[in-house]
Amino acid sequence: MKVIHDKDKQQFTMEVDGEIAKVEYEMQNGKMHLVYSEVPFNIRGQGIGKMLVKKTFEKLTEEGYEAVAVCGYIKLVAKRSDKWNNIIG
């Protein structure tokens, strides 16, 4: 599953079984503030949210962005990961 960065809408999206899961952000002081994540009801409970957030982290770092987790779930995923704990503020 591939994450797509839509800069115009300020979000990362991933299509799963015809549904769109997303992470929304706002740019502040040159950093990407990850403010919201959503997985449609029909595809919840399959680990899609965690996968989406980690793929979002990978994509934004590949593109050279620094990020701050604002959303509680995104913070939790970053905090529980040895790889992302020190990268995502």
MILUM-922508 format. One record per residue: residue in three letters; chain; x, y, z of N, C-alpha, C in turn. Coordinates in steps of 0.1 Angstrom, whole numbers, plus 5000, padded with zeros to 4 digits. Layout:
BEGIN
  rest  kette  n.c1  n.c2  n.c3  ca.c1  ca.c2  ca.c3  c.c1  c.c2  c.c3
   ALA      A     X     Y     Z      X      Y      Z     X     Y     Z
...
//
This chain:
BEGIN
  rest  kette  n.c1  n.c2  n.c3  ca.c1  ca.c2  ca.c3  c.c1  c.c2  c.c3
   MET      A  5008  4988  5000   5000   5000   5000  5009  5012  5000
   LYS      A  5005  5022  4992   5013   5034   4990  5007  5046  4996
   VAL      A  5015  5054  5002   5010   5067   5007  5013  5078  4997
   ILE      A  5003  5086  4995   5004   5097   4985  5003  5110  4993
   HIS      A  5013  5119  4990   5013   5132   4996  5006  5143  4987
   ASP      A  4995  5148  4992   4987   5158   4985  4990  5171  4992
   LYS      A  5000  5179  4986   5004   5191   4992  4994  5202  4992
   ASP      A  4985  5202  4982   4974   5212   4981  4964  5210  4992
   LYS      A  4961  5198  4996   4951   5195   5006  4958  5194  5020
   GLN      A  4971  5194  5020   4979   5192   5032  4976  5179  5039
   GLN      A  4977  5168  5032   4974   5155   5037  4982  5144  5030
   PHE      A  4983  5133  5038   4988   5121   5032  4977  5111  5032
   THR      A  4975  5104  5021   4964   5094   5019  4969  5081  5015
   MET      A  4961  5070  5019   4964   5057   5015  4951  5050  5012
   GLU      A  4950  5044  5000   4938   5037   4996  4938  5022  5000
   VAL      A  4928  5018  5007   4927   5004   5011  4913  4999  5008
   ASP      A  4911  4989  5000   4898   4983   4997  4888  4994  4992
   GLY      A  4893  5004  4985   4884   5014   4980  4881  5025  4989
   GLU      A  4886  5024  5001   4885   5035   5012  4898  5043  5013
   ILE      A  4896  5055  5017   4908   5064   5019  4911  5067  5033
   ALA      A  4922  5063  5038   4927   5066   5052  4936  5078  5050
   LYS      A  4937  5087  5060   4944   5100   5058  4951  5105  5071
   VAL      A  4961  5113  5069   4968   5120   5079  4968  5135  5074
   GLU      A  4962  5144  5082   4962   5158   5078  4973  5166  5086
   TYR      A  4978  5176  5080   4989   5184   5086  4987  5199  5084
   GLU      A  4994  5207  5091   4995   5221   5089  5010  5225  5090
   MET      A  5014  5234  5081   5028   5238   5081  5029  5250  5091
   GLN      A  5038  5249  5100   5040   5260   5110  5055  5261  5113
   ASN      A  5061  5273  5111   5075   5276   5113  5084  5265  5106
   GLY      A  5080  5262  5094   5088   5253   5086  5087  5238  5089
   LYS      A  5079  5235  5099   5077   5221   5103  5063  5217  5100
   MET      A  5061  5204  5097   5048   5198   5094  5042  5193  5107
   HIS      A  5031  5199  5111   5024   5195   5123  5013  5186  5120
   LEU      A  5015  5173  5124   5005   5163   5120  4993  5163  5130
   VAL      A  4982  5169  5125   4971   5172   5134  4960  5163  5135
   TYR      A  4959  5154  5125   4947   5145   5125  4949  5133  5117
   SER      A  4944  5121  5122   4945   5109   5114  4931  5102  5114
   GLU      A  4928  5096  5103   4915   5090   5102  4915  5077  5093
   VAL      A  4909  5067  5098   4907   5054   5091  4892  5052  5090
   PRO      A  4887  5051  5078   4873   5048   5076  4868  5036  5084
   PHE      A  4856  5037  5089   4850   5027   5098  4851  5013  5092
   ASN      A  4849  5011  5079   4849   4998   5072  4862  4991  5072
   ILE      A  4873  4998  5074   4886   4991   5074  4894  4993  5087
   ARG      A  4887  4996  5098   4893   4997   5111  4896  4983  5116
   GLY      A  4905  4983  5126   4907   4970   5133  4917  4961  5126
   GLN      A  4924  4966  5116   4933   4958   5108  4947  4963  5108
   GLY      A  4950  4973  5117   4963   4979   5118  4966  4989  5107
   ILE      A  4956  4993  5100   4957   5003   5089  4962  5016  5094
   GLY      A  4957  5021  5105   4961   5034   5111  4976  5034  5114
   LYS      A  4981  5024  5121   4995   5023   5124  5004  5023  5111
   MET      A  4999  5015  5102   5007   5014   5089  5007  5027  5082
   LEU      A  4995  5034  5082   4994   5047   5075  5004  5057  5082
   VAL      A  5004  5058  5095   5012   5068   5102  5027  5065  5099
   LYS      A  5031  5052  5100   5045   5049   5098  5049  5052  5083
   LYS      A  5041  5049  5074   5044   5052   5060  5044  5067  5058
   THR      A  5035  5075  5065   5036   5089   5064  5049  5095  5070
   PHE      A  5054  5089  5081   5067   5093   5086  5078  5091  5076
   GLU      A  5077  5079  5069   5087   5076   5059  5087  5086  5048
   LYS      A  5075  5088  5043   5073   5097   5031  5078  5111  5034
   LEU      A  5074  5117  5046   5077   5131   5049  5092  5132  5051
   THR      A  5099  5122  5057   5113   5123   5059  5121  5122  5046
   GLU      A  5116  5113  5037   5121   5112   5024  5121  5125  5016
   GLU      A  5110  5132  5018   5108   5145   5011  5115  5157  5019
   GLY      A  5122  5154  5030   5130   5164   5037  5123  5172  5047
   TYR      A  5111  5168  5051   5104   5176   5061  5107  5172  5075
   GLU      A  5106  5181  5084   5106   5178   5099  5092  5178  5103
   ALA      A  5088  5170  5113   5074   5169   5117  5073  5169  5132
   VAL      A  5061  5174  5136   5057   5174   5150  5044  5167  5151
   ALA      A  5042  5157  5160   5030   5150   5161  5021  5158  5171
   VAL      A  5009  5161  5166   4999   5169   5175  4988  5159  5178
   CYS      A  4983  5151  5169   4973   5141   5171  4978  5131  5181
   GLY      A  4969  5128  5191   4973   5118   5201  4977  5104  5196
   TYR      A  4970  5099  5186   4973   5086   5180  4987  5087  5173
   ILE      A  4989  5097  5166   5002   5098   5159  5014  5099  5169
   LYS      A  5012  5107  5179   5022   5108   5190  5025  5094  5196
   LEU      A  5014  5086  5198   5016   5073   5204  5024  5064  5195
   VAL      A  5021  5064  5182   5028   5056   5172  5043  5060  5172
   ALA      A  5046  5073  5172   5060   5077   5172  5067  5073  5185
   LYS      A  5060  5075  5196   5066   5072   5209  5069  5057  5211
   ARG      A  5061  5049  5205   5063   5034   5207  5073  5028  5197
   SER      A  5079  5037  5188   5088   5032   5178  5102  5037  5181
   ASP      A  5111  5027  5181   5125   5031   5183  5130  5040  5172
   LYS      A  5126  5037  5160   5130   5044   5148  5125  5059  5148
   TRP      A  5112  5061  5151   5106   5074   5150  5105  5082  5163
   ASN      A  5108  5076  5174   5107   5083   5187  5115  5096  5187
   ASN      A  5127  5095  5182   5136   5107   5182  5136  5116  5170
   ILE      A  5128  5111  5159   5127   5119   5147  5115  5128  5146
   ILE      A  5103  5122  5151   5091   5130   5151  5089  5136  5164
   GLY      A  5089  5150  5164   5088   5157   5176  5074  5157  5183
//
